[in-house]
Amino acid sequence: MSKVNIASGGIRRENRIRTSTGDKITSTVIYVIMSLLMLVSFYPLYYCVVASFSDAKAILANTKPLVAPIQPFTFHGYQLAVKNAGIPLGFRNTVSYVVLGTLMSLSVTMLGAFCVSRKYFFIRNIAMKLILVTMFFSGGIIPLFFVVRWTGIYDTWWAFTLPYLVSSYNLIIMRTFFLGIPDSLEEAALLDGANELQIFFHVIIPLSTAVIAVIAMYYGVGLWNSWYQSMMFQRKKTLWPLQMFLREVLIQQNETSQSTDMSQMSAEAFDRELVKYCIIIISTVPILVIYPFLQRYFVKGVMIGAIKG
């Protein structure tokens, strides 16, 4: 519906979209469903936050939905987590894996996507088919284990990052984004005497900050949550990421104490229960803090990378 307003000697036309009753009902239902899904997704994390500040005995005895910390309010679980030598060590290891691993994965992915997105790269179609094959077929865990051992990176820092250095899915997204960059920009750079590396660093990368931020987040979150490759390829505890120490704490939940004192056994069980929630929060909060800074790139990078080309 259009409406014309005459004000201050001028004519202003206002356009209003008329929504039907059915559209309003549909929108309301969608909002309600999404709100419920958000609540279901958010409550487990909220439960861990509240439980980490609560009394362990009260948590184990509680049978109702947890809304607020159960008194007495305590930081005892976080104190135990910090005193555990494995937690600070695992946190440092995880940060190093995330920072350096993301940089390596992102660099290789960008270079690979740039190569297979160039129309003059004569084997780009063959290369893309080989990349697609790896998305559906793999050699398996045992061949991968032998490859890691034979290359000499078993039980080293590299065993955590190199076996899963590049994701085919991320490379395809970035390639599709690169294909959407106008060819005229590259042609202008070539006329100015630029070579391939100069085009990559001075033309492609500055125009691809959105998709680079998204792919960096994919790799970073994946490395932060990873523990399986450490379990397979790293025997030294000094190399373990934080998630492996969290796994160890969760396994200890089901182990019996070596102490013969019943009161001590009970106290150790309560402490393990409390530390479990605290470590979950410690391992989750850093990613949640970083995500809002990359959120504005997320939708833009994924949508452009998926549609263009």
Protein Blocks (a to p, Z undefined) as FASTA:
>chain_A
ZZdddeehiacddddddddfklmmmmmmmmmmmmmmmmmmmmmmmmmmmmmmmcfklmmm
pcbdcfbdcddddfklmmmmmmpmklmmmmmmmmmmmmmmmmmmmmmmmmmmmmmmpmkl
mklmmmmmmmmmmmmgcebjklmmmmmmmnopgoiaklmmmmmmpcfklmmmmmmmmmmp
cfklmmmmmmnopafklmmmmmmmmmmmmmmmmmmmmmmmmmmmgcklmmmmmmbfklpc
fklmmmmmmmmmmpccfbfbfklmmmmmmmmmmmmmmmmmmmmmmmmmmmmmmmmmmmmm
mmmmmmgZZ
